[in-house]
Amino acid sequence: MLDLERYESGQATLNRAPLALAELVQEAAEAVEQLARERGIELRLDVPAALPALPADRDRLMQVLINLLSNAVKASPADGTGRIAVLAWPAADALLLCVEDNGCGIALPEQHLIFDKFFQARNQTMRKPAGTGLGLAISKKIVELHRGRLWVESTPGQGARFFVELPLVAEPAAPFISSQLR
């Protein structure tokens, strides 16, 4: 809650340094690997080591990756058929990262709402939601602070794909503007 408050008040700063996305993704995957294994979920990484260095705040980006991977583990079937993939590739002056799962997916009317504070998707009605509903709101603010974008593409019953686009050129951190939440 305090982190989100700092992002919204414009008081958050970044400690940028060149970082290797492949190493960061590997570390984030190791943080959720035990939970994925316990649930019988396959975790596949396809992030080339040769990607350009990303000027980013390592700790904040790690927070985003762990949140996306944790959400994917929670959404994926725990019956041995669950699959999560992390992919990355270069784009024009940016790196794209995708975390995809084969879970229940997110209905179109909820896709923009999942980034709002305290929102938890309705597809969790079968079980008590695990979490506060702040993870995606915080992740979106962190990505925007890096002058990047975070979005989801999903079809109910076919899983979800969360995309993070981060610029390869370090620009000044984006000031908070309330319209950025929508």
N, C-alpha and C positions, 0 to 999 in steps of 0.2 A: 504494500500500500504506500509506503514511504517512497519507494522508487518511482512509482507511477506519479505521485505528487510532485517529485522533482522534475520529471519529464514534462508534466503539464504546466509547471510554473516557469519553465525555461531555465532552471538552475542546474540541470544535468550537463556535464561536460564529457568529452571523449578523450581517452588517452590513446591516440592513434600510433600505430607502429606497423611496418610491413609484416604481414603474416601469411603463412602458407595455409590456404583453405583446406587442403587435403589433410594436413596434420590436425587442424582444429576439428574437422568432421570426425576423424578417427577418435580423437579424445572424447568428443561428445557421445559418439556411439558406444565407447567403453563405459560411459557413465550410465547408460540405460541397458547395456547388454545383459546383465543379470536378470532384470525384470523381463526383458524380451524372451530370454531363454526359459525362464520359469513359466511363461505363458505359451511356450511353443511357437514363438514368432521368429521367422527368418528375417535377419537384418543384412541387407546387401548395400555396399558402398561402391559407388562408381564416380570417384572424384579424382581426376588426373593430378598427379604430383607436379606436373609441368605447368599448371595454371599460373598466370602472373600473380605476384604478391599483391595482397589486398591491403590498402591503408585503412586499418580498422582498429577499434578498441577490442582487444582479445577477450577480455572478461565479459563484456556486454554481448558480444557476438556469441560467445559460448552459452550465455544465458538463453539467447534466442534459439540456438540449435538444440539444446537440451529440452527446452519447452516444446519445440515442434516434434522432436523424437518421442518424448514422453507422451504427448497427445496421440501420436501415431500408435504407440504401444497400447494405450488405453482403448483406442478405436478399433484395433485389429482383432480378428477372431482369435480366441485363446485355445483353439482346438487342434493346433498343429497346422492349420492352413493359412495362418496369418503371415503376411509379408509386408516388409517395409523396405523401401529403397531410398537412398540418398544419391542424387546425381548433381553434377555441376558442369558448367561449360562456359566458355567466354562468349560475350556478346559485344556489341559496339560500345567500347569504353566502360564496360561493366562485366561483372561475373554474375551468372545466374545459378542459383541453388534450388533444388527441388527435393522436398521430403514427401514421399507418396506412400499411401497405405491401401490395403484392400478391405478396409472396414466398411461400416454401414453408409458412409457418405454424409453429406450435408445438403439439405434441401435448399434450393435457390433463394427463397425468401429469407433464409437465415444466414446466407453466406456473408453478407455485409455486416450483420449483427454480431457475429462471433468475435469481432475485434473490439466490441464495446465492453466497458467495465462490467463485471459481474454477470455477463450473459453466458449461459451454458446451453448448448444445443438441446432441443427437445428429444432427440433420439436417445437420450440417457434416461428416459422414464422407467426403464426396466431395472435400473439400479441407481443407487444414490450417487450423485456426481462427486467425483474425487477431485477436489480442488476448489479454489475460490472464484474462478472465472476471471482472473486478472492476467493470466499468462499471455494470452494472445494480445491483449491491450498493451501490456508492457513490451512485448516483442515488437509490435507495430511501431511503438514510440522509439525503441532502440534503432530499428531499421531506418525510420524517418530521420533520426538524429544523424545517421550516417549519410543522409541524402539519398536513401534507397527506397524501395517499395516492397511491401509484403502483401500477397493476395492469395486467394484460394480458388481452385477450380474443382468442382465435385459434382457427381451425379449420385443421387441416393441409390444405395445397393451396389455401387461400384467404387467405393473408396473416395479418398480425397488427395489432392495434390496441392501442397503449400509451396509457393514460389517466393524466393527472396532475390531481389536484384540489388546489387551493391556496386557503386561506381568505383572505377579503378583510379580515379583522381580524387585526392582528398580535398573536398571543398569545406568551407566553414560549416559548422553544424547548423542544421535547420532550426530556426526558432519555432517554438510551439505556436500553432495557429489552430484554434478549436475546429475549424472546418477540416483539418487533416484527419480527424477521427472518422469521418464518414467516407 
